[in-house]
Amino acid sequence: MTSTVPPSAGTVHPWFREEGRPAPPDLRRLSGAETFELLRREMAGLSVSLPGPALPAQPFVLPRRSYEELFDVTRVLLSLVRRAVLAQGGSWPARAVALGADPDDYPLLSGQDNTETEYCAMMARADMVIGERGPQLLEFNVSGTFGGPSETHALAAVWQQTHQEAGRTPFTGSDPLIARVRAYEDVCARRRLPKAVALVGSLGDLLEDSDIRFHELALEQFRHRGFTADFFEPHQLPDALGRPGALRYPLGLRDFALPDWRERGISLEPVHQSQRSGFLLLPPQSSGLLANKKALALVSEGRPWMTRAERRVVERHLPWTRITIPGRTGWREGEHELPALLLRERERFVLKRAIGQTGREVLVGRHTSEQTWEAAVSSAFQAGDSVVQEYVEPVSCPLELTDGKKTWTAQVSPVLSPMLFNGRAGGCWARFLPDGGSGAEGRVSVGEYHATENAVLTWA
């Protein structure tokens, strides 16, 4: 995920402030050194990025109204993006073409368009910063492989050990792993399927051997709620499903990214074979089209079927976004030629590849030289493969940090990522730069720019 996050200082924005509550550092019952060691120990093997030397000594704690607003805004905007994508064609391959994507890049489309449509928005993560007007959506991650669920679950468990008020945990939040299991329970109930799920991935995707805990934690949550659940490499699938006859595992959790498997030469044929046998791999690959940033641009422009209430949500919470196609467009009460506008107002915009990840295809105008920006804008309009989004100036909030020896409070500007599973709130992940800086050219990303992770909670 990528955002535009410069340093910011000053008083705490009302969106972050809870009047009448104690400061979270006052509720910490462990020392900074104990908190530091607990984080390192409990996060080991879960692919959580705690690069150090400074780690969070507390969660991000939001007022209840702000915490719930994150999920409310995500539900509305995800629904609009889904509907905008569906309107692009009569089938999923046609929609891919309409959004400038190659259908060959979506080889796991099942061909069962109704099923794909039903579950395309089953799992989603919104990436937001907080501006003066509250949450501002930068992009959606819609699939089974986005970061955040295991990390948020584990970090929240740590914070419930480190802080107490009147002998009880003062913070709470929805749990992404439980919400994901409940989404699968919904599918089983609707389709009258036995509660059995195969987590499909590859151990070669893990950074370290110890990261197997990442999969074990997911399986544990399914089993705790009565599922038969096991992990399978793709080549194990056909035998594991038990054909011929009823499938032992009618459902699968897609826990792999196709680009990674292509790079490593892993064959998809066992997955195709399983799908032909009736194996329902969720979320379906159609979900990837909802993450295409051109869909955000369509919603930002406004669709004729949008209600006034939906337009108000878009106006307030989705920064102005347009596809890089030459022509005139409205911006800030005026009409402008889009390419000329971007060159003239470079510092007000961010250029993003429509299909991209981890900030590799993002340029922040104010952190980019004029020459580099002009070349990127020219290329984007020639290819028509990008979007431009108005820059969001985020506000900051205080967060207690520790290096294991001392603790201090810093002003940071986090990226907040509420997650939905079948519409249910499923926890909120966060990334931030401990020094309050803006990362590489204004971007915050765990994989590319070594941001630190945290969980977002609210008052119990």
C-alpha positions as a printed Julia matrix, in Angstrom:
460×3 Matrix{Float64}:
   0.0     0.0     0.0
   1.09    3.54   -0.65
   0.11    6.88    0.79
   1.3    10.45    0.84
   2.32   11.14    4.42
   4.52   14.11    5.32
   5.4    15.05    8.88
   2.83   17.08   10.74
   2.71   18.63   14.16
   0.45   20.61   16.41
  -2.56   19.83   18.53
  -4.36   16.5    18.17
  -7.03   16.56   15.48
 -10.56   16.02   16.91
 -10.91   12.83   14.85
  -8.18   11.22   16.99
  -9.15   12.82   20.29
 -11.33   11.22   22.98
 -12.23   13.71   25.68
 -12.3    12.44   29.24
 -10.15    9.36   28.56
  -6.72    8.75   30.09
  -3.72    8.85   27.81
  -2.87    5.28   26.69
   0.71    5.59   28.06
  -0.79    6.05   31.52
  -2.46    2.62   31.22
   0.64    0.69   30.2
   1.45   -1.86   32.92
   4.72   -3.11   31.41
   7.92   -1.14   31.09
   9.15    0.0    27.72
  11.78   -2.75   27.77
   9.19   -5.41   28.61
   6.86   -4.13   25.9
   9.71   -4.14   23.37
  10.64   -7.75   24.15
   7.01   -8.92   24.18
   6.46   -7.48   20.72
   9.58   -9.14   19.35
   8.66  -12.49   20.88
   4.96  -12.6    20.04
   5.36  -11.31   16.48
   8.08  -13.79   15.51
   7.02  -15.99   12.6
   4.0   -13.87   11.65
   5.59  -11.81    8.85
   5.02   -8.65   10.89
   7.38   -5.81   10.07
   8.94   -4.39   13.25
  12.14   -3.0    11.75
  13.15   -0.95   14.75
  14.99    0.51   16.46
  11.8     2.27   17.56
   8.67    0.15   18.06
   5.17    1.18   19.11
   4.59    0.97   22.85
   0.8     1.23   22.41
  -1.86    0.7    19.75
  -3.47    3.53   17.86
  -6.56    4.16   20.0
  -9.52    5.91   18.37
 -12.76    7.29   19.76
 -15.6     4.86   19.06
 -17.22    7.25   16.55
 -13.98    7.49   14.54
 -13.32    3.74   14.66
 -16.79    2.95   13.36
 -16.61    5.68   10.73
 -13.67    3.89    9.1
 -15.82    0.81    8.45
 -18.93    2.77    7.49
 -17.03    4.72    4.84
 -15.33    1.54    3.59
 -18.69   -0.24    3.16
 -20.19    2.57    1.11
 -17.19    3.13   -1.14
 -16.57   -0.6    -1.67
 -20.19   -1.03   -2.71
 -19.85    1.83   -5.2
 -16.61    0.45   -6.64
 -18.16   -2.99   -7.02
 -21.17   -1.57   -8.82
 -18.99    0.61  -11.07
 -16.93   -2.41  -12.09
 -20.01   -4.55  -12.76
 -21.33   -1.83  -15.06
 -18.25   -2.11  -17.3
 -19.43   -5.21  -19.14
 -21.6    -8.29  -19.17
 -18.88  -10.73  -18.1
 -15.74  -10.63  -16.01
 -13.34  -10.92  -18.98
 -15.2    -8.05  -20.66
 -14.91   -5.95  -17.5
 -11.18   -6.61  -17.38
 -10.81   -5.32  -20.93
 -12.95   -2.26  -20.17
 -10.65   -1.4   -17.27
  -7.56   -1.73  -19.44
  -6.5    -5.08  -17.96
  -5.45   -8.2   -19.84
  -7.89  -11.09  -19.17
  -4.91  -13.45  -19.45
  -3.64  -11.93  -16.21
  -6.73  -13.38  -14.49
  -6.33  -17.09  -15.3
  -8.32  -18.26  -12.25
 -11.58  -16.64  -13.35
 -13.9   -19.58  -12.87
 -16.23  -18.9   -15.77
 -19.11  -18.96  -13.3
 -19.9   -15.26  -13.55
 -22.73  -15.3   -11.02
 -20.51  -16.89   -8.39
 -17.67  -14.49   -9.17
 -20.09  -11.57   -8.85
 -21.52  -12.82   -5.56
 -18.14  -13.07   -3.84
 -15.94  -10.5    -5.62
 -16.11   -8.09   -2.66
 -15.96  -10.79    0.02
 -12.62   -9.61    1.47
 -11.39   -6.04    1.19
  -8.98   -3.65    2.86
  -9.18    0.09    2.44
  -6.05    2.22    2.78
  -6.79    5.65    4.22
  -5.13    8.68    5.69
  -6.87   11.15    7.94
  -7.21   14.61    6.45
  -8.88   17.69    7.84
 -12.27   16.25    6.84
 -11.66   12.81    8.3
 -10.89    9.52    6.5
  -9.65    9.83    2.91
  -9.56    6.67    0.79
  -6.36    6.22   -1.22
  -6.99    2.75   -2.62
  -8.64   -0.63   -2.11
  -6.94   -4.0    -1.75
  -9.48   -6.67   -2.65
  -8.3   -10.29   -2.59
  -7.3   -13.04   -0.18
  -3.65  -12.04   -0.02
  -3.62   -8.48    1.29
  -1.58   -7.77    4.39
  -3.17   -6.99    7.71
  -5.37   -9.79    9.08
  -2.78  -11.89   10.93
  -0.73   -8.85   11.85
  -3.69   -7.0    13.36
  -4.91  -10.08   15.24
  -1.5   -10.67   16.81
  -0.71   -7.04   17.62
  -4.11   -6.54   19.25
  -3.45   -9.58   21.45
  -0.17   -8.01   22.59
  -1.81   -4.7    23.45
  -4.4    -6.45   25.56
  -1.52   -7.8    27.67
   0.35   -4.53   27.99
  -2.4    -2.12   29.04
  -4.96   -2.27   31.85
  -7.5     0.05   33.46
  -9.24   -0.9    36.7
  -8.0    -4.47   36.27
  -9.35   -4.98   32.77
  -8.3    -4.4    29.18
  -9.22   -0.84   28.19
  -9.13   -1.38   24.41
 -11.17   -3.45   21.99
 -11.59   -3.97   18.27
 -13.04   -6.37   15.74
 -10.83   -9.36   14.93
  -9.95   -9.94   11.25
  -9.31  -13.68   11.58
 -12.63  -14.29   13.31
 -14.45  -12.07   10.81
 -12.9   -14.05    7.94
 -14.03  -17.36    9.42
 -17.54  -15.98    9.85
 -17.55  -14.98    6.18
 -16.83  -18.62    5.3
 -19.59  -19.72    7.66
 -21.94  -17.52    5.63
 -20.89  -19.28    2.43
 -21.37  -22.72    3.99
 -24.84  -21.8     5.27
 -25.93  -20.27    1.96
 -24.66  -23.19   -0.14
 -25.38  -25.94    2.42
 -21.77  -27.05    2.44
 -19.88  -28.89    5.17
 -17.54  -26.72    7.22
 -14.25  -27.71    5.62
 -11.73  -25.34    4.07
  -8.38  -25.77    2.34
  -5.9   -22.94    2.76
  -4.07  -22.89   -0.59
  -0.61  -21.37   -0.72
   3.06  -22.16   -0.98
   5.59  -22.36    1.82
   8.08  -20.9    -0.62
   6.18  -17.6    -0.37
   7.29  -17.23    3.26
  10.27  -15.04    4.02
  11.56  -17.4     6.71
  10.79  -20.98    7.75
   9.48  -19.73   11.09
   6.77  -17.79    9.27
   4.78  -21.04    9.07
   3.07  -19.63   12.2
   1.4   -17.24    9.77
  -0.56  -20.17    8.29
  -1.0   -22.01   11.58
  -2.7   -19.0    13.14
  -5.24  -18.87   10.3
  -5.98  -22.6    10.51
  -6.36  -22.39   14.29
  -9.15  -19.83   13.96
 -11.08  -21.98   11.47
 -10.73  -25.08   13.63
 -11.78  -23.19   16.75
 -15.14  -22.51   15.07
 -15.74  -26.09   13.97
 -14.09  -26.22   10.54
 -11.92  -28.96    9.21
  -9.04  -26.84    7.95
  -5.65  -27.72    6.46
  -2.92  -26.1     4.39
  -2.06  -27.43    0.92
   0.51  -26.63   -1.71
  -1.06  -26.48   -5.19
   0.34  -29.83   -6.3
  -1.35  -31.49   -3.29
  -4.82  -30.21   -4.11
  -6.26  -32.85   -6.46
  -5.49  -35.74   -4.09
  -6.48  -33.74   -1.01
  -9.94  -33.01   -2.38
 -10.74  -36.72   -2.65
 -12.14  -37.0    -6.17
 -14.16  -38.83   -7.37
 -17.03  -38.32   -4.98
 -17.94  -35.45   -2.69
 -15.09  -33.05   -2.06
 -13.44  -33.29    1.35
 -12.8   -29.55    1.15
 -15.5   -27.78   -0.87
 -14.05  -24.33   -0.07
 -10.6   -22.85   -0.39
  -8.91  -19.72    0.93
  -6.73  -18.24   -1.8
  -3.57  -17.32    0.09
  -1.21  -16.7    -2.8
  -0.4   -13.97   -5.29
  -0.21  -15.0    -8.93
   2.79  -12.76   -9.77
   4.8   -14.53   -7.07
   3.88  -17.95   -8.43
   4.63  -16.93  -12.02
   8.05  -15.67  -10.94
   8.78  -19.0    -9.24
   7.37  -21.13  -12.05
   4.57  -22.72   -9.99
   1.94  -24.33  -12.2
  -1.71  -23.34  -11.82
  -2.96  -26.54  -13.47
  -3.71  -28.33  -10.16
  -5.78  -25.3    -9.12
  -7.64  -25.31  -12.45
  -8.25  -29.04  -12.1
  -9.67  -28.53   -8.61
 -11.93  -25.72   -9.78
 -13.3   -27.95  -12.54
 -14.13  -30.5    -9.84
 -16.33  -27.97   -8.04
 -13.76  -26.57   -5.59
 -14.78  -22.97   -4.72
 -11.62  -20.9    -4.25
 -12.38  -17.67   -2.4
 -12.14  -14.83   -2.86
 -12.5   -15.36   -6.63
 -10.03  -13.74   -8.98
 -12.66  -11.23  -10.11
 -11.95   -9.49   -6.81
  -8.72   -8.15   -8.29
 -10.63   -5.88  -10.65
 -12.14   -4.05   -7.68
  -8.59   -3.09   -6.68
  -8.01   -1.48  -10.1
  -7.63    2.24   -9.37
  -9.57    3.11  -12.52
 -12.65    1.9   -10.66
 -11.98    4.56   -8.0
 -11.74    7.17  -10.74
 -15.12    6.11  -12.13
 -16.68    6.54   -8.7
 -14.91    9.86   -8.16
 -16.3    11.19  -11.44
 -19.78   10.13  -10.36
 -22.06    7.53  -11.89
 -25.63    8.32  -12.99
 -27.04    5.68  -10.64
 -25.43    7.13   -7.51
 -27.78    8.59   -4.9
 -27.29   12.02   -3.36
 -26.18   10.4    -0.1
 -23.6     8.3    -1.96
 -22.32   11.36   -3.79
 -21.86   13.14   -0.48
 -19.77   10.23    0.86
 -17.64   10.29   -2.3
 -17.17   14.04   -2.12
 -16.14   13.91    1.53
 -14.04   10.74    1.66
 -12.64    9.97   -1.81
  -9.96   12.39   -3.06
 -10.55   13.67   -6.59
  -9.31   10.89   -8.93
  -9.23   10.67  -12.74
  -7.97    8.22  -15.39
  -5.05    9.53  -17.45
  -7.0    10.11  -20.64
  -6.57   13.44  -22.5
  -9.53   15.8   -22.33
 -11.22   18.39  -20.2
 -12.32   17.66  -16.67
 -13.73   19.5   -13.7
 -11.46   20.33  -10.77
 -12.04   22.83   -7.98
 -14.93   24.72   -9.57
 -13.22   24.96  -12.97
 -12.77   23.13  -16.27
  -9.23   22.14  -17.22
  -7.33   20.14  -19.82
  -6.18   17.26  -17.64
  -2.56   16.88  -18.88
  -1.94   20.63  -18.64
  -3.49   20.72  -15.17
  -1.12   18.05  -13.89
   1.93   19.82  -15.28
   0.82   23.19  -13.94
  -0.19   21.96  -10.46
   2.37   19.2    -9.92
   2.52   19.58   -6.14
  -1.22   19.01   -5.78
  -1.32   15.54   -7.36
  -0.18   11.94   -7.09
   0.26    9.73  -10.16
  -0.54    6.04   -9.67
  -0.48    3.02  -11.96
  -4.01    1.6   -12.07
  -2.71   -1.92  -11.39
   0.15   -1.85   -8.93
   1.25   -2.66   -5.42
   3.6    -1.65   -2.58
   4.13    1.84   -3.95
   6.38    0.83   -6.83
   4.24    2.62   -9.44
   3.46    5.82   -7.52
   4.86    9.33   -7.95
   4.02   12.1    -5.48
   4.21   15.39   -7.33
   5.67   17.44   -4.5
   8.41   14.86   -3.96
   9.25   14.49   -7.66
  11.43   16.69   -9.85
   9.72   18.66  -12.58
  11.57   16.76  -15.29
  10.71   13.33  -13.87
   7.09   14.35  -13.35
   6.7    15.64  -16.93
   8.1    12.4   -18.34
   5.83   10.27  -16.12
   2.73   12.29  -17.02
   3.53   12.0   -20.72
   4.0     8.25  -20.43
   0.81    7.81  -18.38
  -1.33    9.63  -20.94
   0.18    7.74  -23.83
  -0.53    4.39  -22.16
  -3.79    5.34  -20.43
  -2.77    2.93  -17.69
  -2.77    5.22  -14.66
  -4.85    7.5   -12.52
  -4.12   10.84  -10.95
  -5.36   11.59   -7.45
  -5.42   14.83   -5.55
  -2.79   14.93   -2.82
  -4.11   14.58    0.73
  -2.38   16.5     3.51
  -2.72   14.12    6.46
  -2.97   15.18   10.08
  -0.82   13.6    12.75
  -1.51   11.99   16.1
   0.65   11.15   19.13
   1.98    7.61   19.58
   4.2     6.27   22.34
   7.35    4.57   21.03
  10.12    2.56   22.67
  13.57    1.33   21.69
  13.72   -1.11   24.61
  15.62    1.34   26.78
  13.56    4.5    26.85
  10.06    5.54   25.76
   8.87    8.78   24.21
   5.86   10.19   22.37
   6.16   11.11   18.69
   3.81   12.75   16.22
   3.14   10.3    13.37
   0.84   10.23   10.34
  -0.44    6.67    9.99
  -2.01    4.86    7.08
  -5.17    3.25    8.51
  -6.57    0.13    6.86
 -10.04   -1.04    7.95
 -10.87   -4.53    6.7
 -14.24   -5.99    5.73
 -15.18   -9.65    5.42
 -18.58  -10.17    3.83
 -19.42   -6.67    5.02
 -18.4    -7.31    8.64
 -15.84   -5.12   10.33
 -12.65   -7.15   10.57
 -10.16   -5.04   12.45
  -7.95   -2.17   11.36
  -4.26   -2.37   10.47
  -1.88    0.59   10.48
   1.53    1.48    9.09
   3.62    4.46   10.09
   7.13    5.84   10.09
   8.43    6.17   13.66
  10.38    9.34   12.9
   7.24   11.03   11.58
   8.86   11.37    8.18
   7.29   10.89    4.79
   9.16    7.82    3.62
  10.63    7.5     0.16
   9.27   10.4    -1.9
   6.19   10.63    0.34
   5.26    6.94    0.37
   4.61    4.59    3.27
   4.89    0.86    2.6
   5.98   -2.11    4.7
   7.49   -4.11    1.85
   9.24   -1.28    0.01
   9.94    1.4     2.61
  10.1    -0.53    5.92
   7.25    1.15    7.7
   6.35   -0.13   11.16
   3.04   -1.93   11.69
   0.47   -1.49   14.43
  -3.13   -2.32   15.28
  -5.93    0.21   15.54
  -8.28   -0.23   18.49
 -10.97    1.73   20.28
 -12.06    2.14   23.88
 -13.79   -0.87   25.41
